[in-house]
Amino acid sequence: MAYVLKRKKLLLSMTLVLSLLAGCMSSNGNEPNTAVKPKDGEASPVVEANLEKDPYEGVEDTSDMPDWKGKQIKLKFWYAGGNGTGAKVIPTQDVVLPELLRATGVTMDRENSFDNGGQDSYEIKMTKIVATNSYPDVVEGLSRSGFEQLVEKDLLYDLTDLIPKYMPNYWKFINNPAFQLDLKGSKREGKLYSIQVAGWSFINTKLMKKEDFANPLEYKQATGGDVPGRGFVFVRDDILKKIYPQAKSYDELGALMEQKNGNLSKQEYLDVPIKSMADFIQFLREIKKLNLKENGKDVVPFWTHNGSDSWLIGTILSGTLNGYNTHVQMDNNYFTYWDKERQTVDYMFKQPWYKDIMKQWNELVREQIAEPEAIIQTDTQFNEKKDTGQYAMTWGWIEPDRAKLAKAGKTYKYRKVYLDVPPDEKKFVQPYNATGLSPVSFFKNRIKAEDLPQILRFYDIAYTKAGQNLAYYGPRSAGLFKEENGKRTFIDKDIADATSGARPNTVYKDKYGLRNEVWPQYPFTLATDKRTKEAVDIKVTRENWDQHYWYGNVEGLNQVPTEGWFIDNFSDVIPEVKKFWSARAGFENAMKKVYTAQSDEQFEKLYTDMVDYAEQNGLTDETLVKINQVFAERNKEQMANLK
């Protein structure tokens, strides 16, 4: 699971966004387009459905629900989290959304829904939406500052009174003590402006009990596994065995996973003895000594950048090797972190120890152990090398394409190597500040107030037994499963294999739209009910083992409940932080230059230039005092957890 906070330079300042928002409450010709038009020859539906009663009470399959007799609504959706991928998987024989439309009268507008397109940040996309008056009906994944801005401009519906009335199942779910921080994130000045949806099954950890499952692996698979206490890199297995002969190749590891059905020991996960950043750098030096060639070119032991910013090297890998992060936990990053010893939020990039980490990477660049060209190359150039075996290793979310390597006749494979560097719990805190829930809000200038109850009922189905069964099995009327003695099993072996991980998920996802993995994903979550036995009846094979090779199966991460301290969390209330975040692109460029230094003297100058840029654009000592004041107020109920 790769949670990545990457944003591009703003095309327009947020001042422009706010000024545009101020004048765009009216639809100005962009009339709400939520009604599904009847087919030719059909009469318009009559609104006669009863919304006062919970339609899901006592229902286990939506096939048992009557046809909706009221208005039909189609929702245009904007996923505002991150940069977006632009990819939209639409199933060829969808059994889910048509059933939702039949039973609730609401569906999602797949053709016109959008994300941030793989290029834009929330700010850029919001600017374009405002400028073109192309608002969606629903927005999901807003940052704290984005959410605050839209609430301030009165663009989002106040749901305070509506949620308990029209979403009783959701209301029961979100009031679980495990989700109080998420519920808090839906509020502003005590009022609710969003609901929290989830596609991340690991929040099941808070809802399930180990004793409900036959063996530990089943429990881990059902809950998504604990956040792992170690990070990893992907290494070419032929190179790995030259330096660590005892290490297993990709295929040998697969055979072991199959033999033990995934139940490996801690020692078997940590079969490569890299226990520090010094060990890791020595590993790189040993690779360099091999003088390997690939496609007539030198094999590159290491790279620092992949055509993007410094997040991969500066937050993920540096964090893994220095105890302030694991692969999936990135709250401590080169902008801000919580210093447990000094009990304060601080700027990481200003710390002497972080400067030393940057210098160690820069020295590898100077020695050409790390590729100098990587800092300035494009992502296209990087990917070409990555998928042709040119790099000895990758990390983070960057995994070489095994299919392309096999097609090119390569016999080696890249395998995951866990680094035996535990989190430094004396100096750092690993926060449990979210469960994977994500906010959904509704635009007042797109959705009619009288349609909200029906739309909220549509979202409420996700938190019911009927909704869970629909998301996982499809409706009974679709005929995809059989039911005997209260147990459901898929009739099609391909679907059964796909849902257990024995086959790629394209059967249930791309074909039928099951498991909440198609565009757009919502309203479903697979995290509100104990998953069925067949959903976690795991059989690990040589074909699917890498899906289950997760260090969290043997050792989790010690996390504490707390608000987050990511720098952008403070943009909404601290002008200096907002100024810096708007100028982030310049800071990222200054940081990348530090890695290019050709001498110690130049390193010092470029590092100083980076710090000066940050201070000139708002990140001063005075700003840090304000950050800590805001953080302490927001986090007052959890501050004791950080000691």
Buried (B, 14 or more C-beta within 10 A) or exposed (E): EEBBBEBBBBEBBBEBBBEBBEEBEEBEEBEBBBBBEEEEEEEEBEEEBEBEEBBBEEBBBBBEBEEBEBBBBBBBBBBBBBBBEEEEEEBEEBBBBBBBBBBBBBBBBBEBBBBBEEEBBBBBBBBBBBEEBEBBBBBBBBBBBBBBBBBBBEBBBEBEEBBBEBBBBBBEBBEBEBBBBBBEBBEBEEEBBBBBBBBBBBBBBBBBEEEEBEEEBBBBBBBBBBBBBBBBBBBBBBBBBBBBEEBBBBEBBBBBBBEBBBBBEBEBBBBBEBBBBEBBBEBBBBBBEEEBEBEEEEBBBBBBBBBBBBBBBBBBBBBBBBBBBBBBBBBBBBBBBBBBEEEBBBBBBBBEEBBEBBBBBBBBBBEBBBBBBBBEBEEEBBBEBBBBBBBBBBBBEBBBEBEBBEEEEBEBBBBBBBBBBBBEEEBBBBBBBBBBBBBBBBBBBBBEEEBBBBBBBBBBBBBBBBBBBBBBBBBBEBEBBEEEEEEBBBEBEBBBBBBBBBBBBEBBBBBBBBBBBBBBBBBBBBBBBBBBBBBBBBEBBBBBBBBBBBBBBBBBBEBBBBBBBBBBBBBBBBEBBBBBBBBBEBBBBBBBBBBBBEEEEBBBBBBEBBBEBBBEBBBBEEBBEBBBEBBEEBBEEBBEBBE
